[in-house]
Amino acid sequence: MAYNRTHDWLTRLPKVDLHLHLDGSVKPETILELALDQGIDLPVYNKEGLIPHMRVGEECGSLIEYLSKFDFTTRFMQSGEALERIAYEVAQQSAEHNCKYVEVRFAPQLHRNNGLTVEETIHYVVEGMKRGQRDFGVRAGVIAICMRNHSCESNLEVIRAAAAFVGKGVVAVDLAGDEASYPPEWFREVFAESGRLGIPVTIHAGEAAGAMNVYEAVTNLGAVRIGHGVRLKENSDILEMVKDRRIPLEMCPISNIQTKAVASWDAYPIREYLERGLLVTINTDNPSVSGTDITNEYRVLSDRFGFTEPELVRLVMNGVEAAFMEESDKLLLRLEMEAEIKDMGIQ
């Protein structure tokens, strides 16, 4: 009975998801329909058969192997219609887990094979999230990703296009990809432009490489949030800097294990980070690729680390604090969620 009660409670708990990749959130049944619509051959024509092409198994060996799954999904995400639909379905899936606010991120340059401009890709994702908000009540923001393996000019194009949508759906820019091969210091010029244009920045750092990447992301790329930051504890001075500046960590437990950001659950530093006063948030990263959802992420913390209900609520509210929202909107979200949590009997 206790398990079922916890299961039910975690499903009903209002949540936010700040680190969620669009191309890691595609449903296999959507891939089936898009492939048929677009005339793209599939290796197999049933939902269950597609899952291994989209999802990593427990034997996933590295971030590189994990990222390879996106080569499959992005093939079907080259039209405005597909981008808008998948964004809409992200809002729908989030609502199923009582996720009140979601930030979905994607790399515009990966969706231009059929002639879309960078601005058009952003437009369609924003429209999908707006339609999802209308239909499911999930508030949303879009984060435009620069890719580590792309040229400076290509990434600057993303930053400048994103700037036109700030206040109209886009809330930040990001840097993602193969962290170990492309250190953040190579991207100072790109993110100097985001600083000049006044766009908030979150950077994937401290996932496949060490704490110095977190330091570089914060001090030279202007990051006000860090994607993952699992390896932050490798340098106590940098950890203290992140703590003192109240820079949120977008941790994604299931994904962090799969990409080998840490060796095992025993080595996962989430409780240590909380106890040291870091602003930790819980997110899904890539629900389809990781075979997870936001409720499951919290369930893992409850089951593996013994997190109590008040501790899980604290993690949720950290996510509200860390959200790229206007302060007035954030206050309303906080009050709404606190009221709902109080009605659940959690103090």
C-alpha positions in Angstrom: 0.0 0.0 0.0 2.8 2.4 0.9 4.2 2.1 -2.6 0.9 2.9 -4.2 0.3 5.8 -1.9 3.7 7.2 -2.8 3.0 6.6 -6.5 -0.3 8.4 -6.3 1.1 11.3 -4.3 4.0 11.8 -6.6 1.7 11.8 -9.7 -0.5 14.5 -8.1 2.4 16.6 -6.8 2.6 19.8 -8.9 5.9 20.0 -10.6 8.1 22.0 -13.0 10.6 20.7 -15.7 13.3 23.2 -16.6 15.6 20.9 -18.6 13.7 19.1 -21.4 14.9 18.5 -24.9 12.3 18.6 -27.7 14.0 16.0 -29.8 14.3 13.8 -26.8 10.6 13.9 -26.1 9.1 12.5 -29.3 6.6 9.7 -28.8 7.2 6.6 -31.0 3.6 6.7 -32.3 4.3 10.3 -33.5 7.4 9.1 -35.3 5.2 6.4 -37.0 2.7 9.0 -38.2 5.4 11.6 -39.3 7.3 9.0 -41.2 4.2 8.0 -43.2 3.3 11.6 -43.8 6.8 12.6 -44.9 7.5 9.4 -46.9 10.5 8.5 -44.7 11.4 4.7 -44.5 11.4 3.3 -41.0 13.4 0.2 -39.8 10.2 -1.2 -38.3 6.5 -0.1 -38.4 5.3 -0.6 -34.9 5.6 1.4 -31.7 7.4 -1.2 -29.7 9.9 -1.9 -32.5 10.8 1.7 -32.7 11.6 2.2 -29.1 15.1 0.7 -29.2 16.0 3.2 -32.0 14.9 6.1 -29.8 15.8 4.9 -26.3 19.1 4.0 -24.6 19.3 0.8 -22.5 20.9 0.2 -19.2 24.1 -0.6 -21.0 24.5 2.9 -22.4 28.3 3.6 -22.2 28.7 7.4 -22.6 27.2 10.8 -23.4 28.3 10.3 -27.0 26.3 7.0 -27.3 23.4 8.7 -25.6 23.5 11.6 -28.1 23.4 9.3 -31.1 19.7 8.6 -30.4 18.9 12.1 -31.6 20.2 11.4 -35.1 17.1 9.1 -35.5 14.4 11.5 -34.1 15.6 14.7 -35.8 15.1 13.2 -39.2 11.4 13.5 -38.7 11.6 17.1 -37.3 12.4 19.1 -40.4 9.0 20.7 -41.0 7.1 23.4 -39.2 4.1 21.1 -38.7 6.3 18.4 -37.1 8.0 20.9 -34.7 4.7 22.5 -33.7 3.1 19.1 -33.1 5.9 17.7 -31.0 6.1 20.9 -28.9 2.3 20.6 -28.4 2.7 17.0 -27.3 5.4 18.0 -24.8 2.8 20.2 -23.1 0.3 17.3 -23.2 2.7 14.8 -21.7 3.8 17.4 -19.0 0.1 17.9 -18.0 -0.3 14.2 -17.5 2.2 14.5 -14.6 0.7 17.7 -13.2 3.7 19.7 -14.5 2.6 23.3 -14.2 5.6 24.9 -16.0 8.0 23.5 -18.6 11.0 24.9 -20.4 11.6 23.0 -23.7 14.9 23.4 -25.4 15.9 22.6 -29.0 18.7 23.4 -31.5 17.2 25.4 -34.4 20.1 24.5 -36.8 19.3 20.8 -36.5 15.8 21.3 -38.1 16.7 23.1 -41.3 17.3 20.2 -43.7 14.1 21.0 -45.7 14.7 24.7 -45.9 13.3 26.2 -42.7 15.0 29.3 -41.5 16.3 29.6 -37.9 13.5 32.0 -37.1 10.8 29.7 -38.6 12.0 26.7 -36.4 11.7 28.9 -33.3 8.3 30.2 -34.4 6.8 26.8 -34.8 8.1 25.4 -31.5 6.8 28.6 -29.7 3.4 28.1 -31.4 3.2 24.5 -30.3 4.0 25.4 -26.7 1.4 28.2 -26.8 -1.3 25.9 -28.1 -0.3 23.4 -25.5 -0.7 26.0 -22.8 -4.2 26.9 -24.1 -5.3 23.3 -24.2 -3.6 21.8 -21.1 -2.9 24.8 -18.9 0.9 24.1 -18.8 2.9 27.4 -18.8 6.0 27.1 -21.0 9.2 28.8 -22.2 11.4 27.9 -25.1 15.2 27.7 -24.9 17.3 28.0 -28.1 20.4 25.8 -28.2 23.7 26.5 -29.7 25.6 23.3 -30.6 29.2 22.7 -29.6 30.1 21.1 -32.9 28.7 24.1 -35.0 30.6 27.1 -36.2 30.7 30.4 -34.4 28.6 32.0 -37.2 26.0 29.3 -37.1 25.6 29.7 -33.3 25.5 33.5 -33.6 22.7 33.1 -36.0 20.8 31.2 -33.3 21.5 33.8 -30.7 20.3 36.7 -32.9 17.2 34.8 -34.0 16.3 33.9 -30.4 16.6 37.6 -29.4 13.7 38.4 -31.7 11.5 36.0 -29.7 12.5 37.1 -26.1 9.3 38.1 -24.4 7.3 36.2 -27.0 8.0 32.6 -26.0 11.8 32.3 -25.8 13.3 32.6 -22.3 17.0 31.7 -22.7 19.8 30.3 -24.9 21.9 27.2 -24.2 25.0 25.3 -25.3 24.8 21.6 -25.7 26.5 18.6 -27.4 29.8 16.8 -26.8 31.1 18.6 -23.8 34.4 16.7 -23.5 35.5 17.4 -27.0 34.3 21.1 -27.2 35.3 23.0 -24.1 33.1 26.1 -23.2 36.0 28.6 -23.6 35.6 28.1 -27.4 32.2 29.8 -27.2 33.0 33.1 -25.5 32.3 35.2 -28.6 28.9 33.5 -29.1 27.7 34.1 -25.6 29.1 37.6 -25.5 26.4 38.3 -28.1 23.7 36.8 -25.8 25.0 39.1 -23.1 24.9 42.1 -25.4 21.3 41.3 -26.4 20.2 40.6 -22.8 19.2 37.0 -23.3 19.5 34.7 -20.2 21.9 31.9 -20.5 22.0 28.3 -19.2 24.9 26.0 -20.2 25.4 22.3 -20.2 28.4 21.9 -18.0 29.9 19.5 -15.5 28.3 16.5 -17.1 30.9 14.9 -19.4 33.7 17.1 -18.1 34.8 18.6 -14.8 34.0 21.5 -12.6 36.2 23.9 -14.5 33.7 23.9 -17.3 31.1 25.1 -14.8 33.4 27.9 -13.8 34.0 28.9 -17.4 30.3 28.8 -18.2 29.4 31.1 -15.3 32.3 33.5 -15.4 32.9 33.9 -19.1 29.7 32.7 -20.9 27.3 34.4 -18.5 25.4 31.3 -17.4 22.9 32.0 -14.7 21.9 28.3 -14.6 23.9 25.1 -15.2 22.6 22.1 -17.1 23.5 19.1 -14.9 26.6 20.2 -13.0 26.9 16.7 -11.6 30.7 16.9 -11.4 30.7 20.2 -9.6 31.9 18.6 -6.4 35.3 17.9 -8.0 36.3 21.4 -7.0 35.1 22.8 -3.7 36.0 26.4 -4.5 33.8 26.3 -7.7 31.0 24.6 -5.8 31.1 27.4 -3.2 31.0 30.0 -6.0 27.9 28.4 -7.5 26.3 28.2 -4.0 27.1 31.8 -3.1 25.7 33.1 -6.4 22.6 30.9 -6.1 23.1 29.4 -9.5 20.6 26.6 -10.0 21.7 23.2 -11.1 19.3 21.5 -13.6 19.9 17.9 -12.5 18.4 15.0 -14.4 18.9 11.9 -12.3 18.0 9.1 -14.8 19.9 10.7 -17.7 22.9 11.5 -15.5 23.2 7.8 -14.7 22.7 6.7 -18.3 25.3 9.1 -19.7 27.9 8.1 -17.1 28.1 11.6 -15.6 28.5 9.5 -12.5 29.5 5.9 -12.1 26.5 4.7 -10.1 23.5 5.7 -8.0 25.7 5.4 -5.0 28.0 8.1 -6.4 25.1 10.5 -7.4 25.7 13.6 -5.3 22.2 15.0 -5.1 21.8 14.7 -1.4 25.3 16.1 -0.8 24.5 19.1 -3.0 21.3 19.8 -1.2 22.9 19.5 2.2 25.7 21.9 1.1 23.1 24.5 0.2 23.1 24.3 -3.6 19.9 25.2 -5.5 19.1 21.8 -7.0 16.3 21.3 -9.4 14.9 18.0 -10.8 14.2 17.5 -14.5 13.7 14.8 -17.2 16.3 15.8 -19.9 14.9 13.5 -22.6 11.8 11.4 -21.6 11.8 9.3 -24.8 15.5 8.7 -24.9 15.8 7.9 -21.2 12.5 6.1 -20.8 11.4 8.4 -18.0 8.9 11.1 -17.0 9.0 13.8 -14.3 7.0 11.7 -11.8 9.5 8.9 -12.2 12.5 11.2 -11.5 11.0 12.1 -8.2 10.1 8.5 -7.5 13.7 7.5 -8.0 14.8 10.1 -5.4 12.2 8.8 -3.0 13.1 5.1 -3.5 16.9 5.3 -3.8 17.8 8.2 -1.5 14.9 8.2 1.0 13.9 11.8 0.2 10.9 12.7 2.3 7.8 14.4 1.1 8.9 17.9 2.4 12.3 17.4 0.7 10.7 16.6 -2.6 8.4 19.6 -2.3 11.6 21.7 -1.6 13.1 20.4 -4.9 9.9 21.3 -6.7 9.9 24.8 -5.3 13.6 25.2 -6.2 12.5 24.7 -9.8 10.0 27.5 -9.5 12.7 29.8 -8.1 15.0 28.8 -10.9 12.5 29.3 -13.7 13.2 31.8 -16.5 10.0 33.7 -15.8 9.0 37.3 -15.1 9.0 37.8 -11.3 5.3 38.6 -11.3 4.5 35.4 -13.2 6.8 33.4 -10.9 5.0 34.7 -7.8 1.7 33.6 -9.2 3.0 30.2 -10.1 4.6 29.8 -6.6 1.3 30.8 -4.9 -0.7 28.4 -7.1 1.6 25.5 -6.4 1.9 26.2 -2.7 -1.9 26.2 -2.4 -2.1 22.9 -4.3 0.6 21.3 -2.1 -1.1 22.5 1.0 -4.4 20.9 -0.2 -2.5 17.6 -0.5 -1.6 17.9 3.2 2.1 18.5 2.8 3.6 21.3 4.9 
